[in-house]
Amino acid sequence: MLKIGITGQEGFLGKHLYNHLGLNPDLFERINFERTFFQNQTRLDNFVKQCDVIVHLAAMNRHDDPNVIYNTNVELVESLLRSLKRTKSIAHVIFSSSSQEGNNSLYGASKLKGREMLTKWANESGGKFTGLIIPNVFGPFGKPFYNSVVATFAHQIVIGESPKIVKDAELRLIYVQELVKVIIEQIIAPNYDANHLVEHTALVKVSEILEILNGFKNDYLKKGTIPKLNDNFELNLFNTFRSYIDLETFFPVKYMAHQDERGSFVEIIRLNGGGQVSFSTTQPGVTRGNHFHTRKIERFSVIKGKALIKLRKIGSNEVLSFELSGDKPSYIDMPIWYSHNIKNIGDDVLYTNFWINEFYNAEDTDTYFDEV
């Protein structure tokens, strides 16, 4: 079992990497990191000594003064280097640099300087080092106005603002979970390349991103329709978009029930992109679920009976609870990286429809059991 530590564990990429490593507890032990370790030599050294692999992600991306960015990022690398030397660590260090190394910004310069310092340490000490040069990263839970234009646009659209394009540049993008896969590959089978260029997985203009996101707003937020997703990039963009929705104010969404002497009819979902719909009955007092997904889009629709649906974001203790009733049919969509369950809290059988955006595959279920 490899012991993995992540500086910047609480950052955008750090959280995703930390969570993914947790999916393989037989392979990886996660060594906890706190940002205060950089101000405490003893705690930083204790962290470094425990690690077989250190993924150095801690960095400042934005500040009003670019010199603060440069000095902060270089000092973070220097602090790590001092600890590596004090502890005589033999850990494999993986450093996240940026494709902005050569764009004449002080942020890019700080990343290049950090990679050069760690390369020199590895050459002089015989240390193990991998320097990843990473394109623009996007994905769920990124910080608007900080991590990416995708995060900013998605946040603005969800809250009803109209994003403005400053420069319609063509962006080389990689989805955060694709990048996590690259990092884990380097953890398991490292190549120790100080100049490892991570290829982008999408090449798209800013205006094209905005057009797709506005389409999600029209289809998903206004109509309740799952949009047609033409490729993995659009799937990843949609899951990113959904992560900015305030679940407590947006859900549950009410259905329109049509009733006559025969009974009632409820249109569950319109599928622009296909997918799979399932129906289940649940006896009183029974709970289903207690799992989460990393890519699947899933909708729980209560048609008859009374249900309690609970959601908890992985890594958080906060539990969101929603009561749904077949008297007023409604649905809740399960965000990725949220463990969820559904319990029959009524006296009668609970009728529920489930829709998911892909067909069930026993060899790749994307289902991870975790108690809410």
C-alpha positions as MATLAB code, in Angstrom:
seq = 'MLKIGITGQEGFLGKHLYNHLGLNPDLFERINFERTFFQNQTRLDNFVKQCDVIVHLAAMNRHDDPNVIYNTNVELVESLLRSLKRTKSIAHVIFSSSSQEGNNSLYGASKLKGREMLTKWANESGGKFTGLIIPNVFGPFGKPFYNSVVATFAHQIVIGESPKIVKDAELRLIYVQELVKVIIEQIIAPNYDANHLVEHTALVKVSEILEILNGFKNDYLKKGTIPKLNDNFELNLFNTFRSYIDLETFFPVKYMAHQDERGSFVEIIRLNGGGQVSFSTTQPGVTRGNHFHTRKIERFSVIKGKALIKLRKIGSNEVLSFELSGDKPSYIDMPIWYSHNIKNIGDDVLYTNFWINEFYNAEDTDTYFDEV';
ca = [
       0.000    0.000    0.000;
       1.326    3.404   -1.005;
       1.079    6.306    1.436;
       0.047    9.415   -0.503;
       0.163   13.013    0.731;
      -1.295   15.965   -1.171;
      -0.232   19.522   -0.432;
      -3.195   21.669   -1.363;
      -5.486   18.831   -0.314;
      -8.398   21.239    0.200;
      -8.025   22.925   -3.180;
      -9.976   22.197   -6.342;
      -7.670   19.538   -7.810;
      -6.566   18.363   -4.360;
     -10.084   17.432   -3.258;
     -10.765   15.502   -6.438;
      -7.487   13.597   -6.192;
      -8.018   12.904   -2.483;
     -11.529   11.565   -3.114;
     -10.450    9.356   -6.009;
      -7.611    7.848   -4.005;
     -10.209    6.989   -1.371;
     -11.975    4.757   -3.908;
      -9.030    2.339   -3.692;
      -8.315    1.845    0.030;
      -6.458   -1.411   -0.671;
      -3.934    0.448   -2.833;
      -3.586    3.846   -1.203;
      -3.412    5.288    2.293;
      -4.082    9.024    2.332;
      -1.806   11.028    4.648;
      -3.720   14.082    5.806;
      -2.319   17.509    4.980;
      -3.313   20.901    6.376;
      -2.260   24.225    4.904;
      -0.895   25.293    8.310;
       1.850   22.663    7.959;
       3.842   25.137    5.866;
       4.023   27.422    8.915;
       5.055   24.617   11.276;
       8.341   22.855   10.526;
       7.674   19.952   12.892;
       4.260   19.154   11.429;
       5.505   19.538    7.854;
       8.424   17.194    8.523;
       6.119   14.660   10.152;
       3.887   14.767    7.067;
       6.815   14.353    4.663;
       8.300   11.444    6.630;
       5.062    9.469    6.341;
       4.699    9.761    2.568;
       5.790    7.398   -0.172;
       4.452    9.903   -2.699;
       3.940   13.654   -2.278;
       1.739   15.410   -4.823;
       2.584   19.094   -4.518;
      -0.505   21.041   -5.600;
      -0.440   23.891   -3.077;
      -0.221   27.181   -4.966;
      -1.766   30.611   -5.378;
      -3.523   31.151   -8.721;
      -4.771   34.716   -8.455;
      -3.997   37.905   -6.536;
      -4.179   41.618   -7.242;
      -0.378   41.756   -7.022;
       1.319   39.216   -9.366;
       4.500   39.433   -7.274;
       2.600   37.967   -4.332;
       1.639   35.010   -6.526;
       5.234   34.458   -7.613;
       6.756   34.783   -4.161;
       4.095   32.622   -2.522;
       4.428   29.760   -4.982;
       8.215   29.751   -4.931;
       8.263   29.837   -1.122;
       5.889   26.871   -0.946;
       8.293   24.821   -3.082;
      11.269   26.009   -1.020;
       9.493   24.988    2.200;
       8.818   21.526    0.801;
      12.424   21.192   -0.367;
      13.770   22.142    3.045;
      11.594   19.487    4.633;
      12.637   16.847    2.090;
      16.277   17.575    2.904;
      15.789   17.682    6.685;
      13.956   14.362    6.724;
      16.184   12.744    4.060;
      12.933   11.753    2.374;
      12.960    9.231   -0.462;
       9.381   10.026   -1.443;
       8.399   10.412   -5.089;
       7.461   14.077   -5.547;
       4.880   14.926   -8.226;
       4.603   18.623   -9.022;
       1.710   20.315  -10.826;
       3.099   22.925  -13.149;
       1.167   24.716  -15.862;
       1.082   25.233  -19.611;
       1.302   28.919  -18.652;
       5.006   28.473  -17.875;
       5.933   30.375  -21.018;
       3.216   33.026  -21.224;
       5.270   35.788  -19.545;
       3.006   35.895  -16.456;
       4.458   35.770  -12.966;
       2.147   32.861  -12.187;
       3.643   30.922  -15.100;
       7.134   31.980  -14.039;
       6.512   30.733  -10.497;
       5.453   27.339  -11.820;
       8.517   27.064  -14.048;
      10.784   28.104  -11.178;
       9.228   25.520   -8.870;
       9.688   22.746  -11.410;
      13.302   23.774  -11.982;
      14.051   23.786   -8.235;
      12.570   20.326   -7.736;
      14.414   19.016  -10.808;
      17.692   20.297   -9.379;
      16.939   18.671   -6.017;
      16.227   15.341   -7.711;
      19.410   15.509   -9.806;
      21.611   16.422   -6.846;
      20.061   14.080   -4.263;
      19.013   11.161   -6.428;
      15.431   11.953   -5.505;
      12.391   10.804   -7.471;
      10.561   13.603   -9.235;
       7.825   14.027  -11.842;
       6.961   17.467  -13.175;
       3.530   17.655  -14.823;
       2.896   20.519  -17.236;
      -0.878   20.778  -17.149;
      -3.329   22.582  -19.476;
      -6.380   24.483  -18.230;
      -8.385   22.332  -15.811;
     -12.163   22.423  -15.331;
     -14.630   20.342  -13.379;
     -17.219   20.243  -10.597;
     -16.797   22.436   -7.516;
     -14.150   24.723   -9.014;
     -14.051   28.200   -7.515;
     -15.668   30.849   -9.758;
     -13.429   33.773  -10.781;
     -10.438   31.709   -9.639;
     -10.026   28.206  -11.056;
     -11.382   28.462  -14.606;
     -13.621   30.377  -16.979;
     -15.903   27.322  -17.007;
     -16.447   27.650  -13.261;
     -17.116   31.370  -13.595;
     -19.564   31.051  -16.493;
     -21.445   28.109  -14.960;
     -21.819   29.920  -11.630;
     -23.013   33.116  -13.294;
     -25.567   31.347  -15.490;
     -27.002   29.345  -12.595;
     -27.559   32.468  -10.475;
     -29.150   34.327  -13.398;
     -26.263   36.512  -14.523;
     -25.071   36.961  -18.118;
     -21.371   36.138  -18.536;
     -19.224   38.471  -20.647;
     -16.478   37.258  -22.969;
     -13.365   39.393  -22.562;
     -11.318   37.507  -25.177;
     -12.695   34.700  -27.328;
      -9.575   32.586  -27.008;
      -9.215   28.952  -27.988;
      -8.635   26.951  -24.801;
      -6.787   23.681  -24.282;
      -8.767   21.968  -21.541;
      -8.619   18.823  -19.453;
     -11.395   17.590  -17.168;
     -10.317   17.317  -13.557;
     -11.095   13.593  -13.348;
      -9.040   12.974  -16.497;
      -6.152   14.794  -14.847;
      -6.613   12.793  -11.655;
      -6.279    9.630  -13.739;
      -2.967   10.917  -15.139;
      -1.672   11.655  -11.636;
      -2.712    8.249  -10.304;
      -0.972    6.593  -13.255;
       2.200    8.439  -12.266;
       1.743    7.329   -8.663;
       1.379    3.666   -9.612;
       3.855    3.491  -12.499;
       5.987    6.654  -12.439;
       8.196    7.683  -15.323;
      10.091   10.278  -13.245;
       9.942   12.766  -16.086;
      10.661   16.298  -14.913;
       9.108   17.649  -18.120;
       5.962   15.526  -18.529;
       3.514   17.303  -20.819;
      -0.102   16.433  -19.992;
      -2.137   16.482  -23.190;
      -5.374   18.438  -23.312;
      -8.552   16.475  -24.060;
     -10.618   19.318  -25.527;
      -9.844   22.287  -27.743;
     -12.677   24.806  -27.647;
     -13.288   28.546  -27.893;
     -14.654   30.517  -24.956;
     -17.739   31.444  -26.998;
     -18.443   27.759  -27.691;
     -18.295   26.968  -23.975;
     -20.735   29.767  -23.231;
     -23.115   28.588  -25.959;
     -23.177   25.047  -24.557;
     -23.685   26.248  -20.979;
     -26.553   28.504  -22.044;
     -28.081   25.468  -23.748;
     -27.885   23.606  -20.438;
     -29.690   26.509  -18.789;
     -32.511   26.402  -21.330;
     -32.898   22.608  -21.376;
     -32.140   21.654  -17.795;
     -32.937   24.603  -15.558;
     -35.987   25.856  -17.462;
     -37.481   22.684  -18.972;
     -36.170   19.918  -16.701;
     -34.833   18.094  -19.753;
     -31.527   16.258  -19.743;
     -29.699   17.790  -22.728;
     -28.232   15.759  -25.540;
     -24.575   15.219  -24.733;
     -22.626   14.524  -27.898;
     -19.279   13.500  -26.401;
     -17.326   13.136  -23.169;
     -16.472   16.837  -23.134;
     -20.146   17.827  -23.099;
     -20.888   15.197  -20.434;
     -18.064   16.577  -18.286;
     -19.219   20.136  -18.929;
     -22.771   19.251  -17.903;
     -21.659   17.589  -14.654;
     -19.568   20.680  -13.969;
     -22.580   22.931  -14.669;
     -24.793   20.915  -12.317;
     -22.332   21.300   -9.452;
     -23.158   25.026   -9.177;
     -26.881   24.500   -8.597;
     -28.089   25.239   -5.065;
     -29.702   21.892   -4.282;
     -31.747   23.154   -1.359;
     -33.492   25.870   -3.382;
     -33.729   24.069   -6.735;
     -35.048   20.690   -5.540;
     -37.501   19.059   -5.339;
     -38.900   20.044   -8.734;
     -42.668   19.518   -8.992;
     -44.218   17.420  -11.758;
     -47.445   18.230  -13.577;
     -49.965   15.470  -12.691;
     -52.921   14.845  -15.049;
     -55.868   13.212  -13.263;
     -59.217   11.810  -14.358;
     -61.524    8.954  -13.382;
     -58.973    6.422  -14.576;
     -56.276    7.680  -12.288;
     -53.228    9.858  -12.907;
     -50.509   10.273  -15.505;
     -47.122   11.857  -14.859;
     -44.519   12.511  -17.548;
     -41.263   11.585  -15.865;
     -38.544   12.858  -18.186;
     -37.791   13.830  -21.766;
     -34.546   12.247  -22.943;
     -32.578   14.316  -25.417;
     -29.652   11.998  -24.871;
     -31.317    8.606  -24.204;
     -30.494    6.672  -21.064;
     -32.326    4.160  -18.908;
     -35.497    4.430  -16.807;
     -36.315    1.956  -14.027;
     -39.244    1.503  -11.671;
     -39.177    0.026   -8.162;
     -41.424   -0.651   -5.218;
     -40.139   -0.259   -1.676;
     -41.805   -1.636    1.426;
     -42.436    0.658    4.438;
     -39.327    1.298    6.520;
     -36.906    0.005    3.870;
     -33.930    2.094    2.674;
     -32.333    1.756   -0.753;
     -29.074    3.204   -2.024;
     -26.251    4.462    0.225;
     -23.870    4.856   -2.697;
     -22.466    7.549   -4.983;
     -21.396    7.938   -8.606;
     -18.486    9.809  -10.192;
     -19.963   10.329  -13.674;
     -23.558    9.123  -13.886;
     -26.530   11.458  -14.036;
     -29.398    9.996  -12.011;
     -32.967   11.121  -11.257;
     -35.178    9.746   -8.426;
     -38.893   10.317   -9.058;
     -41.444    9.577   -6.340;
     -44.790    8.627   -7.906;
     -46.721    7.064   -5.034;
     -46.144    6.895   -1.277;
     -43.890    8.920    0.998;
     -40.107    9.021    0.738;
     -37.167   10.572    2.551;
     -34.182   11.181    0.270;
     -30.836   12.059    1.856;
     -27.658   13.324    0.188;
     -24.160   13.901    1.580;
     -21.209   15.221   -0.394;
     -18.200   12.928   -0.088;
     -15.774   14.421    2.429;
     -18.503   16.367    4.221;
     -20.644   15.578    7.274;
     -23.549   17.782    6.155;
     -26.623   15.749    5.207;
     -29.378   17.254    3.055;
     -32.853   15.755    3.582;
     -35.875   16.008    1.288;
     -39.352   14.604    1.857;
     -41.268   13.712   -1.300;
     -44.825   12.483   -1.671;
     -46.768   10.826   -4.451;
     -49.622   13.232   -3.610;
     -47.491   15.845   -5.391;
     -45.123   13.860   -7.619;
     -41.623   15.324   -7.725;
     -38.022   14.402   -8.384;
     -34.468   14.949   -7.176;
     -31.323   14.557   -9.305;
     -28.284   12.996   -7.645;
     -25.110   15.084   -8.114;
     -21.885   13.202   -8.700;
     -19.768   12.682   -5.572;
     -22.867   12.803   -3.332;
     -23.768    9.620   -1.458;
     -27.555    9.206   -1.514;
     -30.353    6.983   -0.311;
     -34.147    6.770   -0.350;
     -36.338    5.467    2.480;
     -40.031    4.633    2.536;
     -41.370    6.680    5.476;
     -45.035    5.993    4.723;
     -47.419    3.200    5.617;
     -47.948    2.006    2.034;
     -45.695    0.695   -0.703;
     -43.483    3.403   -2.217;
     -43.434    3.655   -6.027;
     -40.303    5.227   -7.489;
     -38.991    5.709  -11.014;
     -35.249    5.909  -11.580;
     -33.584    7.342  -14.680;
     -29.887    7.188  -15.459;
     -27.991    8.537  -18.468;
     -26.255    5.296  -19.406;
     -27.153    1.618  -19.661;
     -26.196   -0.607  -16.745;
     -22.799   -2.264  -17.225;
     -21.883   -4.893  -14.647;
     -18.189   -4.456  -15.493;
     -18.266   -0.677  -14.986;
     -21.108    0.247  -12.637;
     -19.652    3.579  -11.399;
     -21.365    2.766   -8.096;
     -19.461    3.106   -4.798;
     -21.195    2.173   -1.569;
     -20.987    4.730    1.216;
     -23.465    5.346    4.061;
     -25.131    8.737    3.880;
];
